[in-house]
Amino acid sequence: MGYLGNLMNRNRILILNDAQDCGASYTPLFNSFGDVCNDPASFKLNPYNFKLIVFTGGSDVTPELYGDTSPNSVCHCNSERDQMEKEVYNYGQQRGIKMVGICRGMQFLNVMTGGKLMHDISGHGHGDHRVMTKDINEPFLTNSYHHQMCIPHKTTHLLAWSHTKLSKRYIGNEDEAINYGGPEVEAIYMPWLKGIGVQWHPEADLDAESTDWFSHLVMDLLDTDGGMFKRVHLGIESAKMNIIEVKNG
């Protein structure tokens, strides 16, 4: 069956840096979706056996990847990891493999799809807080382990944001304070990439409502086309809404 047969039988999931930078394994979170693999070399040998790549939490993304600098070392980066993940990203993107990002992983995918990052924000590095989504009327509780925040590209859709603004400062390019009036981004959908990202760590609390929401998001990403995904998670009328429209609405 060759190439077409492989496309029809994709069942593997590549999880990068599993249980390395953040401690907890992401494997239990994805076991129900396919056969988990942690080896990028195996992925490159047989990419068409894979249906999903998961980019996980850890160090900050190198600012130069999104056109910024961090002269005061506000960003704590790992350039070797960035380079490895760029190679996997490019390899997977060229072959149409869907992608998921968690915490740093979401920030990485956001950067790779034209977005930027806030270098540092307050109020999000510990404890729990509530987030709002476009597909659920009531906010739900998530954990919060990040000090940076995504500023998505205009083609990226906002899926979730902090129910109340928690940060009292926003540090941007060149590690300088900036005024920011938009939502504090918690989850995104990148249509042309066929990728999603969440800022919290769903693997840290498998019984939480936020993890259940995330799992349904992954399921729909894998099992539906882009139009159906938008209707389910963005709403028919808001299917073209992005971060600017949420900010102004």
C-alpha positions in Angstrom: 0.0 0.0 0.0 3.0 2.2 0.3 2.6 6.0 0.9 -1.3 5.9 0.8 -1.3 3.0 3.2 0.8 4.9 5.7 -1.4 7.9 5.5 -4.4 5.8 6.4 -2.7 4.1 9.3 -1.2 7.0 11.1 -1.4 6.2 14.8 1.8 7.4 16.5 2.3 10.5 18.6 5.7 12.2 19.1 6.1 13.9 22.4 9.2 16.0 22.6 11.2 16.3 25.9 8.7 14.2 27.8 9.3 14.5 31.6 12.6 16.3 31.1 12.2 20.1 31.7 9.0 20.1 33.8 9.1 16.8 35.7 5.7 15.2 35.0 5.3 12.9 32.0 2.9 13.9 29.3 2.4 10.4 28.1 -0.7 9.6 30.3 -2.4 12.6 28.7 -2.0 11.3 25.2 -2.1 7.5 25.6 -5.7 7.3 24.6 -5.1 9.1 21.3 -2.4 6.8 19.9 1.0 5.1 20.3 3.3 7.5 22.1 6.9 7.9 21.0 9.6 10.1 22.5 12.3 9.7 19.8 12.6 12.3 17.1 14.9 10.0 15.1 12.1 7.4 14.9 9.8 10.1 13.7 12.1 11.2 11.0 12.6 7.7 9.7 8.8 7.0 9.4 7.0 10.4 9.6 3.8 9.2 7.9 3.2 6.8 10.8 2.6 9.9 13.0 -0.6 11.9 13.3 0.5 14.4 16.0 3.6 16.1 17.4 3.4 17.5 21.0 5.7 20.3 22.0 6.0 20.4 25.8 6.9 22.8 28.6 10.2 24.1 29.8 12.6 27.0 29.1 11.7 30.2 27.3 11.8 30.4 23.5 14.9 32.4 22.2 13.7 36.0 21.5 15.6 36.2 18.3 13.2 33.7 16.8 10.5 36.3 16.9 12.6 39.4 16.2 13.2 40.5 19.8 16.1 40.8 22.1 16.4 40.3 25.9 19.5 42.4 27.0 18.7 42.0 30.7 18.2 38.2 30.4 14.6 38.3 31.4 14.1 35.4 28.9 15.8 32.2 30.1 16.4 30.3 26.9 17.8 27.0 25.6 18.9 27.6 22.0 19.9 24.0 21.5 16.3 22.9 22.3 14.9 25.6 20.0 17.0 24.4 17.1 16.0 20.7 17.6 12.4 21.6 17.8 12.6 23.9 14.8 13.9 20.9 12.8 11.1 18.7 14.0 8.5 21.4 13.4 9.7 22.0 9.8 9.8 18.3 9.1 6.3 17.8 10.4 4.8 20.9 8.9 6.0 20.0 5.5 4.2 16.6 5.8 1.0 18.0 7.2 1.2 16.5 10.7 -1.0 18.1 13.3 0.6 19.8 16.3 -0.1 20.5 19.9 1.8 22.9 22.3 1.7 23.0 26.1 3.0 26.0 28.0 6.4 26.6 26.4 5.2 24.4 23.5 2.3 26.7 22.9 4.7 29.7 22.9 7.0 27.9 20.5 4.2 27.1 18.0 2.9 30.7 18.4 6.4 32.0 17.4 6.7 29.6 14.5 3.4 30.8 13.1 4.3 34.5 13.2 3.4 35.5 16.7 5.5 37.1 19.4 5.9 36.7 23.2 5.6 39.0 26.1 8.9 38.5 27.9 7.5 38.6 31.4 4.1 39.2 33.0 3.1 39.1 36.7 0.3 37.2 38.3 0.6 33.9 36.4 3.6 32.1 37.8 1.9 30.1 40.5 -1.4 28.8 41.8 -4.6 28.6 39.9 -6.9 31.0 38.0 -10.0 30.8 35.9 -10.2 31.0 32.1 -12.9 31.7 29.6 -13.4 29.9 26.3 -15.6 30.5 23.3 -17.3 27.1 23.5 -18.3 27.1 27.3 -20.3 29.8 29.0 -18.8 29.5 32.4 -15.1 29.9 33.3 -13.1 26.9 34.6 -10.0 26.6 36.8 -6.6 26.0 35.4 -3.1 25.8 36.9 -0.6 28.6 36.1 3.2 28.0 35.8 4.3 30.6 33.2 5.9 34.0 33.3 5.5 34.8 29.5 2.5 35.2 27.3 1.7 34.7 23.7 0.8 37.6 21.4 -0.7 35.6 18.5 -0.4 36.4 14.8 -3.5 37.9 13.2 -4.3 34.6 11.5 -4.3 32.8 14.8 -7.6 32.3 16.7 -8.0 32.9 20.4 -9.6 29.9 22.2 -9.2 30.8 25.9 -8.1 33.7 28.0 -7.9 34.7 31.6 -11.3 35.4 33.1 -9.9 38.4 34.9 -6.7 40.2 34.1 -4.0 39.1 36.6 -0.9 40.9 35.5 0.1 44.3 36.7 3.1 44.6 34.4 3.9 43.5 30.9 7.5 43.3 29.7 8.2 43.2 26.0 10.9 43.6 23.5 14.3 44.7 24.8 12.9 43.8 28.3 11.1 47.1 28.5 7.7 47.7 30.1 4.8 48.3 27.7 1.1 49.1 27.9 -1.1 46.2 27.0 -4.8 46.3 26.9 -5.7 42.9 25.3 -6.7 39.6 26.8 -4.2 37.4 28.7 -3.9 34.5 26.2 -4.5 31.0 27.5 -5.2 28.9 24.4 -4.9 29.3 20.6 -5.8 27.6 17.3 -3.5 28.0 14.3 -5.7 27.0 11.3 -3.1 26.7 8.5 -0.8 24.7 10.8 -3.6 22.5 12.1 -2.3 23.2 15.5 -3.5 24.1 19.0 -1.8 25.3 22.2 -2.7 25.8 25.8 -0.7 27.8 28.4 -1.5 25.7 31.4 -0.3 22.2 32.2 -3.1 19.6 31.7 -0.8 16.7 32.4 -0.3 18.0 36.0 -4.0 17.3 37.0 -5.6 14.7 34.9 -9.0 15.0 36.8 -9.4 18.7 36.3 -12.1 20.3 34.1 -9.4 22.2 32.2 -7.7 18.9 31.3 -11.1 17.5 30.1 -11.6 20.5 27.9 -8.1 20.1 26.5 -8.6 16.4 25.8 -11.8 17.2 23.8 -9.8 19.9 22.0 -7.2 17.4 20.9 -9.8 14.8 20.0 -11.5 17.3 17.7 -8.3 18.5 16.2 -7.5 14.9 15.2 -10.9 13.8 14.1 -12.6 16.8 12.4 -11.7 19.1 9.5 -10.8 22.7 10.1 -14.3 24.0 9.3 -16.0 21.7 11.9 -13.3 22.5 14.5 -14.1 26.2 14.1 -17.8 25.7 14.4 -17.4 23.6 17.6 -14.8 25.6 19.4 -15.3 29.1 18.0 -19.0 29.1 17.3 -20.6 29.6 13.8 -20.9 33.3 14.2 -17.5 33.8 15.7 -15.5 31.5 13.5 -13.4 34.3 12.2 -12.8 36.1 15.5 -9.2 36.7 16.5 -7.5 38.3 19.4 -8.3 41.8 18.2 -12.0 41.2 18.1 -12.0 39.6 21.6 -10.1 42.6 22.9 -12.5 45.1 21.4 -15.6 43.1 22.3 
